[in-house]
Amino acid sequence: MKYVLLICDDETVSPSNEELAADPVHQAWAADLDRRGAKLVGARLRPVVDATTVRVRDGETLVSDGPFAETKDFVGGFVIIECADLDEAIEIAAGHPYARWGGVEVRPVWE
Amino acid sequence: MTAPDHRAREAVAAAFRDEWGQVVATLIGLTGDWDLAEECAQEAFTAALVSWQRDGVPRRPGAWLTTAARNRATDRLRRDTTGAAKLRELTVLARVPDEPVVQEIPDEQLRLIFTCCHPAVPFPARVALTLRTLAGLSTAEIARAFLTTEPTMAQRLVRAKRKIKEAGIPYRVPPVEDLPQRLAAVLAVLYLIFNEGYDEECAERSARRALTAEAIRLARLLVRLMPREPEPRGLLALMLLHEARRATRTDDGVLVALEDQDRSRWDQPLIDEGVAVLDQALAMRRVGPYQVQAAIAACHATAPDAAGTDWPQIAILYAELARLAPSPVVDLNRAVAVAMTDGIPAGLALVDELTASGLLDGYHLLPATRADLLRRDGRAAEARSAYEEALELAPTEPERRYLRGRLGEL
C-alpha cells in the first residue's frame, strides 16, 4: 500500500530548508520514517504564490495565477513530472481528465 | 554646458526612450536573469553619458548600449564564484558572439512582452512588470500612476520576477495554439496602461500623461511584431482615436461630454491614422472586440458634429460587441445608442433592465446615463434625482463637477 502525505500550512511560518533540517521535531519525524522504511518519495513545494492552475473548459485551456481554492475541492492525487518549463507543464496538465471539471495545480518543487 | 555635452545628453535620453526595452530584452535573453539584465542596462546607459560626451554619439546607439550591457554582464558573471552563476556564465559565454550584436531584437521584445503578460503572473504585476522592463519606468513612477506606495509596488515587482524564475516561466513567445489567450492578456495589459493614463484626475499628474504615449508606443511595436494579427491593429486604432480627443475631454477640471466637445480641437492627423489602421485590421476579416470598439470610436471621431453622429451604426456595433465580449457596461453603452436611434423610451427600457439585474450596482455611469436620457426626454424631476444618485457614486472630481453642472441646469 502506498500513501501520499500532503503537508499543509498557512505559510505564515516559512522556515528555510536548513532550519527545517535542524529542527529536532523534523529530525525525529524523518528518523521515524526511516525506521519504518515508509518513505517513497517526498519533496518540499515552493509557496502558493508560485502556483499556477490549469483548467480546460469547452476545449479552451485557462491558465491562472495561484491555487484553485474552493472549499469543496479536494486533492485527489498527485503526479511528479520533469519537463522543460512551465508552459510544457501546463500542456501536460491540460491533458489530464480532471482539468475538464476540477483543476490541476502546478507547483514547482523546491530544488 | 558645451554643445557636445548637450547633444550627448539628448542622445542618451532619446536612446533610453527608444532602446531601453530592447537592451533589457536582449540581456534577459542572454543571461536569463531579470535583475542582472536591468542592472547591466542601467550601467550601460550611465557609461554612455560619459563615453558619448567624450567620443561623440555612436552611429547605432542601440547596438553600442547592448554591447556595453552585455560586456558588463559577462564581467559580473565571471567574477561571481557561486556554482549556479558559473553554470550561467558558461551558457552566456557560449552564446555571446564576438561580432557586434545582430539586430534581431524585435523578437526579444516580443518575448519580453509575452513573458511579462504570462497568465501565471498575477494580473496587477503584469502591468507593472511591462512598464518596468519594456518602458524603463522607475518603481516610484509606476507606484504613483497606480496610486500605491513605492514599497508595495517594489514588492509586487520582486514577486513577479521571482515567480518567473521559480515557476520556470519560459522566456519566449507561446506556440501558435496558445496565442489567442496569451495575445488577449497582452492586449488587455496595454489597454489598461492606456486607460490609467487616460482617466487622469488632474492634468498635472504628468506621469499619467506619459502612460497613454507609452501604451501607444507598445501597441505600435506589437503591430510591427505581429503584422498578421488584426486585434493589435484594432487596439492601436482605438487608442489613437481616443488620444485624438483627449485635450477636449476636460475644461478647467470639468468633464466635457462628447457632444459638447470642441471638434475643431480634435487631433485630425491622429484620427486619420486611427481610421487607416482600423481599415487595415478590418481588411483581415477576423473581427475582434478591439476592432469593434475602434469602429465605434471612429464613428464618433469622424462625425461632422454631434447631431450628425451615425447612431444606428453605433447601435449595431454595440450589439456586435455584446456578442463578442459580453459585459453589462457594453449593454449600458448600447442602451444610449438605441435611445438615439429608436427613441428615448427604448433606451430607458434597456437601462431599467440593467438596473433591475443589479449587475452595475454602485457604478456611477448607470444613474448618470439614466439621468441624461430622462433630461433629454424632458422629465426634469426624475432626471434630478438620478443625477443626485450618480453624484454620490462618481469617483473623480472632474466627473462630480460635470454632474453638478448638469444638476444646476435643471
Boltz contact constraints between the chains, C-beta under 6 A:
constraints:
  - contact:
      token1: [A, 46]
      token2: [B, 166]
      max_distance: 6.0
  - contact:
      token1: [A, 50]
      token2: [B, 163]
      max_distance: 6.0
  - contact:
      token1: [A, 50]
      token2: [B, 166]
      max_distance: 6.0
  - contact:
      token1: [A, 50]
      token2: [B, 167]
      max_distance: 6.0
  - contact:
      token1: [A, 52]
      token2: [B, 120]
      max_distance: 6.0
  - contact:
      token1: [A, 63]
      token2: [B, 119]
      max_distance: 6.0
  - contact:
      token1: [A, 63]
      token2: [B, 120]
      max_distance: 6.0
  - contact:
      token1: [A, 65]
      token2: [B, 120]
      max_distance: 6.0
  - contact:
      token1: [A, 65]
      token2: [B, 122]
      max_distance: 6.0
  - contact:
      token1: [A, 85]
      token2: [B, 168]
      max_distance: 6.0
  - contact:
      token1: [A, 85]
      token2: [B, 170]
      max_distance: 6.0
  - contact:
      token1: [A, 86]
      token2: [B, 167]
      max_distance: 6.0
  - contact:
      token1: [A, 86]
      token2: [B, 168]
      max_distance: 6.0
  - contact:
      token1: [A, 86]
      token2: [B, 169]
      max_distance: 6.0
  - contact:
      token1: [A, 87]
      token2: [B, 170]
      max_distance: 6.0
  - contact:
      token1: [A, 108]
      token2: [B, 166]
      max_distance: 6.0
  - contact:
      token1: [A, 108]
      token2: [B, 167]
      max_distance: 6.0
